[in-house]
Amino acid sequence: MSEADFPALASVPYRVTSPSRIPAQRYYDEEFFRLEAERFWPHVWQMACRIEEIPEVGDWVEYRNLDKSVIVVRTASGIRAFHNACRHRGVQLASGHGNCSVNGFVCPFHGWRWNMDGENTFVYGKSRFSEADLDVADIALARCRVELWGGCAFINHDNDAPPLLDCFGDAAARLDARNIAELKVEWWRSSILPVNWKLAMEAFMEGYHVAATHPQLQAISTPESNMYGPTGPDRDMPTSSGTARAYVETTIRHLAKLSEGMAGMVHHTEVEIAESLRDMDLPEEIGPAAMAFYTRLRSEITRQGRERGLPMPDLVKAAADHPFKAVEFMVPHYFLLPMFAAMSAYRIRSLTAETCLFEIWSLAMLPDDPERDPPVAPAPSSHDDPSFPEIPRQDYSNLPLQQLGLHAGGFEFMRIQPETEGMISNFQRLVDGYLAGLPRDTLARGSAVVCSGFDAPILDIGF
């Protein structure tokens, strides 16, 4: 479908009219940023918190994006979300995280109170108000939609938005097959980046950048981890010698480097298992040897994890039944990076037209431990903090330069390679659909298409 089917698209400023060309102004124009805040963010499912942040009844955490704040709380009957405003005169009730089992939520201005279920329990000077203004339902905290998936709570300010899983499409099933809901936080880092939120997102929508940005990975890549071929000073060198044994050795080194640079994407325990299989019997040909090695590795990770009592998926079956991408994108701002059982996760939130908050989690299958503290949001670090893991640190070094370059004279649009940078175009066109106010079911179907995994081609998203 096109503008003829949805004429409202014509009203979107700096609209993507050619799928392979993304106008530069979308990444810094203040009016475009204002439209996103008004028409995009309030209508999409946002990852508000990991459920393990609120393990006990009464635990709550604040989720903020732009000018909207929501309290996500675990009640005796499940997880709920409330708009973070006193029903008297709108004062924000809560900031950060805490537990409301004893005192509930108390307005600091006039002392009104609510319990964890959002019911008002106290109005100071109640007799001075008209009865009509103190209707029980009317002064309860305003509910915000919340749905659970993948170990997280997702909120949506739009009460009429389609269900969460309608917007995720097949990506949810691919990740559910890997028991994603059972993963736990090993560590959590964040940084404020001097870039538009979409630029920060797009760095992880394609693998085309790996050769130049992550040369340490390119140097030890194998055919399935290097779809673009050798480049730079090593462009005439083979990625590995032509023996099955050398292929496995290169694979192990590659996995170790991913673990060192990203942690959760390949957990150190998974690298240790891979190293223990270095001398396993292999077919002579590389193709069958690769299949045998990965099958054995997945089987061993599964077996050893289950022996430790972990809720480990059958990784061999999951890989066969639900092929996945190394980066899975859940519209609008959440990424998961699966390889075996562990994963990395990213969340990006818009701050201003040219700044964003970028968060990284390392997620792993960990044993239940009642003594483990729930994860707490970290204070953001500088984008050039040398203590950041190597791989995101390399990405962060490019992004500020890209934001500056977009302001350069003569740069009008990005040129998208249609076969492997297509997710950038797919997502940007979906944003246009929200800005145009297209029908919600149309947007949900488009969202499900965009959740296709990185290195996707330009796809028909329905408009």
N, C-alpha and C positions, 0 to 999 in steps of 0.2 A: 504494500500500500504506500501511498505517497501523500504529498500536500493536497492533492485533489480529494483524497479520502478524508483527510484531517486538516482542513484549512487553517485551524488555529496554529499550526506549526509555523505559518508565515509570520506570526507576530513575535517569534522568539528572536531576540537580538543575537547576532553572531552565530546563527544556527549552522549546523553541519549540513550543507547542501550537497557536498560531494563526500561520500563515505571515507575517502582516503585523504581528505584534507580537513584539519581541525583548526579553526581560526584562533590566532594567538590571544585575542582579547578575552577569550573565555577564562583565561588563567589569571587575569589581573583587573578586568573592568569592574568597577564598583557597582554599577547597575546590574550586571550579570550576577555578581555575588549576592546582591540584595534579593534578586529573583530566586536564587537557590535557597536562601534562608526562608523565603516566603512560600515557595511553591514546591520545592523538592524535599528538603529535610523533614518538614512536618508530615509527609505522606509516605515515608519509607520505613521499613523495619530496621531499627538501629540496635546493634549489640550493646546492651546497657551494662551488663556485668556478667562475670562468671558466677555460676550458682554457688561455687565453693567460697566465694567472698562472704556469703550470708548463710553459714551452716546451721545456726541455732535459731529457734523461734524468737522473733523480736529483732534479729539482726537486720540492719538496713544499710544501703549504700546509695549515695547520690550519683545520678548520671546527668551530666550537663553537656549540651552541644549548642553553641551560639547563645541565644538568649533564653533557651528553654531548659528547665531543670526538673528532673523526675526523681522521686524516691522509690527505690525497689526494696521491698521488705518481705522477709519470710514470716508468714503468720502460721497459726496452728492448722489452718486449712489449706495452706499452699502459698505460693509466691504471688504477691500483688504489687501494683505500681500506682503511685499517686502523683499528681501534679504538685510541685513543691511550692505551695502558696497557702497562707492562712486564709480561711474563708471569711474573716472579718475585714481586713484591709490589705490583704495581699502580701504580707511580709513572708520572705522565704523562711521555711521552718527548719530546714536541716542542711548541713553542709558536711561533706566528707563521708564518714561512716560511723556506725555505732549500734547500740541495742536499745530498743524502746519498750522492752517488756515491763519495766517498773514504772517509768515516768511518762511513757508515750512520747508524742511530739508536742512540744510546748512553744507557743509563739513568744518570742522575747519581747515583743512590743506591749501586749496587753494581757498575756498570760492564758489565752485560750489553749485548750488541750485536746488532743486526739489520741486514741489507742492505735495499735498496730493494724487494726482492720479499717482504719479511717473514720471511725465513729467519734463524734464530738463528745467529750466527757466533762468539759467544764467551760463555762462562759462567765467571766468576771462581770459582776454587776448585771446579771441576767435580767432582773426585773425592769431594768431601764430600757430594754429593747422591746420592740413590738413583737407580738407572737408570730406574725407572718414572716418576720426576718430571721426567726430562729427555728424554722421548720427543720425537723431532724434530718431528713434526707438532703435538704438544701445546704446545711452547714457541715455535712460530712465531707471529708477530703475528696476532691474530684479524682475519679479513677482515670488512669491511663491504660490503654491496652497493653497487655504483656502476654507473650507466648514463649515457651521454652523449647530449645533445641540445642543439641551438641554441647551440653554442659553449660549453656548460657541462657540468660534472660534477654529477650528482645522486646523493645517497646516501639509503639507507633502512636503518634498523636492523632492519627486519622481513624475515627471509630468505624468508618465504612471501608477501610482498606481490605483487600483480599487477605486470606490467612497467610501466615508466614511461609509455610511450605509450598504454597502455590507460587510464591515469588522466587523460591530457590530451585525449583525444578529437580532435575536428575542429580544435581550436585549433592543434595542432602542424602540421597540413597547411597551415592558413592562413599560418602564419609561415614554414614551410619554403619555400613558394612565393616568399618574399621573400629567400631565401638568408640566413636569420638566422644560420646557423653561420659565415658569413664576416665578420660584424661584429667590429669591434675597439674596445677601450676608448679613448675620447678623454680622459675624465676620470671621477673616482669620488669621491663625497662621502658622508659619513655623519653621523648625528646621533642622540643618545639623546633620545627623546621621553618626556615625563612622562605617557604614556597607555598603556592596554592595547593589545596588539599588534593586536587585531581592530578597534579604533577607527581605528588608523593605516591598516589595510587598507581599511576601508569608505569612507574619504574618496575613494578612487579607483575605487570600484565603480559610481559614478553621476555623470552630468554635471549633475544638478539643482542642484548647489552653485555652478556656474560664475558665474551672474549676480551673486550676492551676494559670493562670495569672490574672484572674478577679474573685477572690473568692466572692467579694461582689455581683456579679451577680448570681453566682452559688448558693449562699445561699438563694436566693429568686426566683429561677427559677420555671417555670411551665413546664409540659411535652413538649409543642411545642417549648419552648425556651431552652430546655436541652435535646438534642437528645442522649447524651452519658451516662446519668445517674449520680447518686451521686458519689462522689469520696472523697478521703482524709479522715480526721477524721469524716466527716459527711456522709460517704458512706452508713451507715445503717439507716440513717434518711430519711423519706419521704420528697419530695420537697414541698408538701403542704398537709394539711389534706384532707380527702375525701369528703368534702362538697362543693357544688357549691359556697356558699358564701365565703368560705375560698379561693377557687380558684380565684375568682374575686379580693379578697383583695391582694393575692399574685401577681396577674397580675398588679394591680395598683402600688404596691410597686416596681415591676420590671421595669415598664415603667418610674417611677419617678427616679430610680437609673440610667437608661440609659440616661435620660435627664440631670441629674446632671453630669454624667461622659462624655457625648458626645454632649450635647446640640442639634444640628440639627437633630440627629437621631430620637429623640422624643422631639418635641418642648414643652416648658413649658406650652403653652396654650393648647396643646393636653393633657398634664398630668392633667391640671385643669378640662378639660371636663371629662376625665376618673374618676377623683375623684368625680365629681358631679353625676356620675352614680352608685356610690357605693351601693346605696340602691334600685336600680331598681329591679322590679320583675324578678325572674329567674326560669327556670325549675329546678327540683330537681337534675337531673343527670348532672354531670360535662360537658360531651360532648355537649349536647344541651345548657347548660348554657354558656359555652365558646363561642359558635357560636352566641348566642343571645347578649352577652355582646359586642363582637367585631363588630357585625353588627350595634348595636345601637351606639357604639363609633364612628365608621366610618361615620355613618349617621349624627351624631351630629357635628362632625368636619366639614363635608361638609356643613351642613345647617348654622352653625354659621359663617363659613368663608364667605359663599356667602352673608349672611346678612350684613357683614362688607364690602362687595363690592370686595372681593378677588376672583381671578380667580381659584376657588377651583374645582378640579375634583370631579366626583362622586366616592368617595372612595369605596363604597359598590360594585358598578359595576366594578371598576378597579380591586378590589381584586378577584372578581368572574371570570372576563374575561381574566385577565392577571396576574396569580399567579407570585409572585416575590420572590426573595431571600433577606435576610436582608442585604447582601452585593452584589452589582452588579458590575462586572468588565468590563471596556471598554478597550480592548487592545489598546495600550501597557502599560499605566501607570496611568489610571484614574479610581477611584472607586466612586460609589455612594451608600449610605446606606439609603434606604427608609424604612419607617415603616408605616407612615400615609401620611400626606401631606408634612411635612418638611423632609429634608434629611441632612446628612453629606456628605462631598466629600473629597477625598484624591487625590493628585497628587504627583508622585515621579519622580525625575530627577537624572540621573547619574552624578556624579562629578568626582570621580576617581574610581579605581578598588575597593576601600574599603570605599568610602564615598558617600553620596547621600543627596539631598535636599528633605525633606518631608513637604508637605503643607496640612493643614486641613481647610476646610470651614464649617461653619454652615449656611445652606440655609433654608429659610423660605418663606412662602407666606406673603408678606408684602404689605401694601397699597402703591400706587404710591405717591411719595413725591418729588416734584421738588427741595426741599431744601436738600434732602439727598445727601451727598457727594459720588461720585463714589468710589468703593473699590480700595485700593492701596496695592500693595504687601508689606507685613511686613518684617522688618529686621529679619533674622533667630535668634532663641534663641538656647541656649544650649540644647542638647537632654535630660539633666536631670533637666531642668528648673522646679521648683516646681509649677509654676503658670499654667503649661499646664493642660488641662482637665485630669481627673483621668484615664480614660480608655486608651487613647494613651500614657499617661505617664507610665502606667504599661507595655504596649507593648514595649516602648522605653527602659525600663530597661532590657528586655531580649535580645534585638537585639545585642548590643555590645558584650555581653557574647557569643552569637552564632557565631559572626564573629571571635572572638578569638578561640572558640572551633574548628572551621573548620581548623585551623592551627595545631591542636593537632596531635601528632604522632598517626598513626593507624586509623585515621578517613578518610575513603575513599569516602563514599557516604551517602546521606540522604536516609532513608528508608520511602517510602511514603505509607500510608494506602490507598489502592486503591479505597475505597468506598466514603471517605469524604475528603481526601487530594489530590484528583485527579487533581484539577485545577492547582496545582503546577507543576505536570508532564505535563499536557496539554500545559501550557504556555511555559515551558522549551523546550519541543519538537517543539513548534512553533518557538521559537528563533532559534533552529537548522535549521529549514527550511529557515529562512532568511539568516543565515550565509552560507548555502549551495547554495543560489541563486536560489531557486526553482521558478517555474512559478508564476507570480503575482496572477492569479486567484486561483491557488492551495492554496497560502498563505491566500488569502481573505476568502476562504471557511473554512480554518483551524481556522482563527481568529474568525469567526462567531461562531464556535463551542466552542472555549475557553471562549467566553463571555457568560458563562452559569450560573453565580452566584456562590457564595462560597459553600463549602461543596459538590462540584460536584465529581462524580466518575472519574476515568481514562477513557477517551473517545477516540474514533477513530477520529483523526483530519485530516485524509486523506493522511498521509505519516508516 
